[in-house]
Amino acid sequence: MTGDGSGVRACVLLVVVTLLVGVVPASSASTDTKLHHAQADLGDLVSQIAEQAAAVESLRGRVAAADRRIDVAERALGLVLASRVAVRDELEAAQAAYADAESRLHDTVVDAFMNSPGGLAEADVLGAFLQASSMVDLQDRLALGDAIVAERERAVSGLAAAKAKLDARARALDGALAAQQATVAELRSARVEQANALASEQTALAQLSQTRDRIVALIARLKKRLHTEDVAAVARAFQGADHVSYGDWADMLLRIFGAPTCRENRVVVVAWQVQEFTQAAWNPLATTHRMTGSTDFNGVGVQNFVSLEQGLEATKETIQNGWDVYGYGAIVTSLRRCDAASATASRIAASSWCPACLDGNYVVGVVPKVEADLETYSSL
């Protein structure tokens, strides 16, 4: 037995080499497995976000339908109330006419009793003949009786007509009241539906936002290892088939309005697109402005445009048409000054683009996320 230890060293070296050989493939395999799992997760999230986006669009349709119902019901209620007031006034006039006709009939009966021969107007011919002092007097007495009878008949007829009109007006008022009650019930139902749809929409939007954030975070983590087609699949899920990246579209819109493509501007315009998150063709800000050949993307009227150029022109016209009336000019002014993204976002939220959306947090809430990773968002 030798004491130089060479056999021991050889054994140790063999063990180390064996471990190294085993460790390197295992590490590579582990990395590949993680990447495969990450890509699988990304695919699942893309499918999930497509379903969630469709659900949001459906709920937006419900909200829009409820809004239309409310508008129709409110206008109908205004007409019904006006009709009810008119019918009530007519009813009061009919009641007055009936009272007047009843009074005239009463007076006529009294006059007939007081002035007719024998106290009766029904041609008491014998009484009139016996009491008459001459033929002329007889004729006068008979004529007076006929006049009293005719006047009473007119009074009775007038009373009947007044009563019929009064009854008709009363029925009309009942109908107006019933129409009012039905319209109020429809308005109440439409408002409940609107509230339910809005609540469901907010829940769906929150889920959509969470999924979107997970996708963006995953892409940011794997951006150096993802294939181009992987990112393209995500971009299609975000924007639909007909689109350019958020970053490219932001640059083009800024140039249209003579605004610099500074980072602050790119952040806010990309955030605006992400907030809308529409899959309408060539229409990342979801304008409803119609152009030649454009079609409805959803029930709200968001348009599918035939080309990138048409979509940009439609967005430009939308903003120009609402420059003063809808507060869009303030947005462009802010962009031209390259104001802070948060400031421009506040002007978007204050405009009529999406009034009172997200409790005034429209676009404002997305800006910090885009600021944190503009590169990833811009690539989608």
MOLINHU-V709865 format. One record per residue. RES is the residue in one small letter. SS is DSSP state (a for helix, b for strand, c for the rest). PSI is psi in whole degrees, 0 to 359 (* if undefined). D_LAST is the distance of its C-alpha to the last C-alpha in Angstrom with 1 decimal. Layout:
RES_SS_PSI_D_LAST / RES_SS_PSI_D_LAST
This chain:
m_c_123_71.3 / t_c_160_69.9 / g_c_15_68.6 / d_c_347_66.0 / g_c_10_63.0 / s_a_324_61.5 / g_a_323_61.1 / v_a_318_59.2 / r_a_319_56.8 / a_a_320_56.2 / c_a_318_55.4 / v_a_317_53.0 / l_a_319_51.2 / l_a_319_50.8 / v_a_317_49.3 / v_a_314_46.8 / v_a_317_45.7 / t_a_317_45.5 / l_a_316_43.2 / l_a_317_41.0 / v_a_321_40.7 / g_a_326_39.8 / v_a_317_37.4 / v_a_308_35.1 / p_a_324_34.3 / a_a_318_33.9 / s_a_317_31.4 / s_a_317_29.4 / a_a_320_29.6 / s_a_318_28.5 / t_a_316_25.4 / d_a_320_24.5 / t_a_316_25.3 / k_a_318_23.1 / l_a_317_20.2 / h_a_316_21.1 / h_a_320_21.3 / a_a_319_18.0 / q_a_322_16.4 / a_a_318_18.6 / d_a_319_17.6 / l_a_317_13.9 / g_a_319_15.0 / d_a_318_17.3 / l_a_323_14.8 / v_a_316_12.5 / s_a_319_15.8 / q_a_318_16.9 / i_a_330_14.1 / a_a_318_14.6 / e_a_319_18.3 / q_a_322_17.8 / a_a_320_15.8 / a_a_321_18.7 / a_a_320_21.2 / v_a_317_20.0 / e_a_320_20.3 / s_a_317_23.7 / l_a_324_24.8 / r_a_324_23.7 / g_a_320_26.0 / r_a_318_28.7 / v_a_315_28.5 / a_a_319_28.7 / a_a_320_31.6 / a_a_321_33.3 / d_a_318_32.9 / r_a_318_34.5 / r_a_317_37.3 / i_a_317_37.9 / d_a_313_38.1 / v_a_315_40.5 / a_a_320_42.6 / e_a_318_42.9 / r_a_320_44.1 / a_a_320_46.4 / l_a_320_47.8 / g_a_316_48.6 / l_a_318_50.5 / v_a_317_52.3 / l_a_319_53.4 / a_a_319_54.7 / s_a_320_56.5 / r_a_318_57.9 / v_a_316_59.3 / a_a_316_60.9 / v_a_320_62.4 / r_a_318_63.7 / d_a_319_65.4 / e_a_323_66.9 / l_a_317_68.1 / e_a_320_69.8 / a_a_320_71.4 / a_a_322_72.5 / q_a_319_74.0 / a_a_318_75.9 / a_a_321_77.1 / y_a_316_78.3 / a_a_320_80.2 / d_a_317_81.8 / a_a_322_82.8 / e_a_322_84.2 / s_a_317_86.2 / r_a_320_87.5 / l_a_317_88.6 / h_a_314_90.4 / d_a_322_92.2 / t_a_317_93.1 / v_a_318_94.7 / v_a_315_96.6 / d_a_321_97.8 / a_a_318_98.8 / f_a_321_100.8 / m_a_329_102.5 / n_a_344_103.3 / s_c_152_103.9 / p_a_127_107.5 / g_a_7_108.2 / g_a_0_105.0 / l_c_145_102.9 / a_c_342_101.1 / e_c_72_101.5 / a_c_65_104.4 / d_c_75_107.3 / v_a_318_109.4 / l_a_315_112.6 / g_a_317_112.2 / a_a_321_111.3 / f_a_317_114.3 / l_a_327_116.7 / q_a_344_115.5 / a_c_142_115.3 / s_c_346_118.1 / s_c_173_117.7 / m_a_321_115.6 / v_a_317_113.4 / d_a_320_112.9 / l_a_313_112.1 / q_a_320_109.5 / d_a_317_107.9 / r_a_317_107.8 / l_a_320_106.2 / a_a_319_103.7 / l_a_318_102.7 / g_a_317_102.2 / d_a_320_100.0 / a_a_320_97.9 / i_a_318_97.5 / v_a_315_96.4 / a_a_318_94.0 / e_a_320_92.5 / r_a_321_92.1 / e_a_320_90.4 / r_a_320_88.0 / a_a_318_87.3 / v_a_315_86.7 / s_a_317_84.5 / g_a_321_82.5 / l_a_318_82.1 / a_a_318_80.8 / a_a_318_78.3 / a_a_321_77.2 / k_a_318_76.8 / a_a_318_74.7 / k_a_321_72.4 / l_a_316_72.2 / d_a_319_71.3 / a_a_317_68.6 / r_a_324_67.1 / a_a_319_67.1 / r_a_320_65.3 / a_a_320_62.8 / l_a_319_62.2 / d_a_318_61.8 / g_a_319_59.2 / a_a_319_57.4 / l_a_319_57.3 / a_a_318_56.0 / a_a_321_53.3 / q_a_315_52.4 / q_a_318_52.2 / a_a_320_50.1 / t_a_319_47.7 / v_a_320_47.4 / a_a_318_46.7 / e_a_319_43.9 / l_a_317_42.4 / r_a_317_42.7 / s_a_318_41.1 / a_a_322_38.2 / r_a_323_37.6 / v_a_316_37.6 / e_a_320_35.1 / q_a_314_32.9 / a_a_317_33.2 / n_a_316_32.5 / a_a_320_29.5 / l_a_319_28.0 / a_a_316_28.7 / s_a_322_27.1 / e_a_318_24.0 / q_a_319_23.8 / t_a_315_24.2 / a_a_322_21.5 / l_a_321_19.1 / a_a_317_20.0 / q_a_318_19.4 / l_a_317_16.0 / s_a_319_15.1 / q_a_316_16.6 / t_a_317_14.7 / r_a_316_11.3 / d_a_320_12.7 / r_a_321_14.0 / i_a_312_10.8 / v_a_317_9.1 / a_a_321_12.6 / l_a_317_13.0 / i_a_317_10.0 / a_a_323_11.4 / r_a_329_14.8 / l_a_10_14.2 / k_c_328_11.9 / k_c_346_15.1 / r_c_350_16.2 / l_c_148_13.3 / h_c_159_13.4 / t_a_322_11.0 / e_a_332_11.6 / d_a_314_10.7 / v_a_322_7.0 / a_a_324_7.3 / a_a_320_9.2 / v_a_316_7.0 / a_a_322_4.6 / r_a_321_8.2 / a_a_324_9.5 / f_a_318_7.5 / q_a_354_8.2 / g_c_178_10.9 / a_c_323_12.0 / d_c_97_12.5 / h_c_166_9.6 / v_c_171_8.1 / s_c_156_5.0 / y_a_318_5.8 / g_a_317_7.7 / d_a_318_9.5 / w_a_322_10.5 / a_a_315_11.7 / d_a_318_13.8 / m_a_318_15.3 / l_a_319_16.3 / l_a_319_17.9 / r_a_324_19.8 / i_a_321_21.1 / f_c_13_22.7 / g_c_31_23.9 / a_c_146_22.0 / p_c_151_21.1 / t_c_49_17.6 / c_c_166_18.7 / r_a_316_16.7 / e_a_317_18.1 / n_a_319_17.0 / r_a_321_13.4 / v_a_311_13.3 / v_a_323_15.0 / v_a_322_13.3 / v_a_317_9.8 / a_a_323_11.8 / w_a_315_13.4 / q_a_317_10.6 / v_a_321_9.6 / q_a_316_13.4 / e_a_317_13.9 / f_c_51_11.3 / t_c_150_12.8 / q_c_15_12.5 / a_c_143_15.0 / a_c_126_14.8 / w_c_35_13.8 / n_c_65_14.4 / p_c_343_11.6 / l_c_6_14.6 / a_c_44_16.7 / t_c_150_19.8 / t_c_7_22.8 / h_c_123_24.3 / r_c_145_25.7 / m_c_167_25.7 / t_c_121_27.7 / g_c_354_26.5 / s_c_156_23.8 / t_b_163_24.1 / d_b_130_23.7 / f_c_325_20.6 / n_c_181_22.4 / g_c_345_25.8 / v_c_339_24.9 / g_c_7_24.5 / v_c_137_20.8 / q_b_145_20.6 / n_b_124_19.0 / f_c_160_19.3 / v_c_345_20.5 / s_c_165_18.4 / l_a_316_15.8 / e_a_319_19.0 / q_a_321_20.5 / g_a_318_17.7 / l_a_318_17.8 / e_a_320_21.5 / a_a_319_21.7 / t_a_319_19.7 / k_a_312_22.0 / e_a_321_25.1 / t_a_312_24.1 / i_a_319_24.0 / q_a_320_27.1 / n_a_335_29.0 / g_c_25_28.5 / w_c_309_29.1 / d_c_314_32.2 / v_c_318_32.6 / y_c_3_29.3 / g_c_18_28.6 / y_a_334_25.7 / g_a_325_27.6 / a_a_327_27.4 / i_a_312_23.6 / v_a_319_23.7 / t_a_318_26.7 / s_a_320_24.8 / l_a_319_21.9 / r_a_333_24.5 / r_c_355_26.1 / c_c_48_23.0 / d_c_167_24.1 / a_c_142_22.6 / a_a_321_19.3 / s_a_324_21.3 / a_a_315_24.0 / t_a_321_21.8 / a_a_322_20.2 / s_a_325_23.8 / r_a_326_24.7 / i_a_315_21.9 / a_a_328_23.3 / a_a_347_26.8 / s_c_184_26.3 / s_c_14_26.7 / w_c_315_23.0 / c_c_73_23.1 / p_c_130_26.6 / a_c_13_27.4 / c_a_140_24.1 / l_a_37_23.6 / d_a_39_26.9 / g_a_6_25.7 / n_c_11_22.7 / y_c_127_20.2 / v_c_318_17.3 / v_a_317_19.7 / g_a_340_18.9 / v_a_335_15.1 / v_a_312_15.7 / p_a_324_17.1 / k_a_316_14.1 / v_a_322_11.8 / e_a_323_14.7 / a_a_333_15.1 / d_c_66_11.8 / l_a_322_10.3 / e_a_313_9.1 / t_a_312_6.9 / y_a_319_5.6 / s_a_334_5.6 / s_a_346_3.8 / l_c_*_0.0
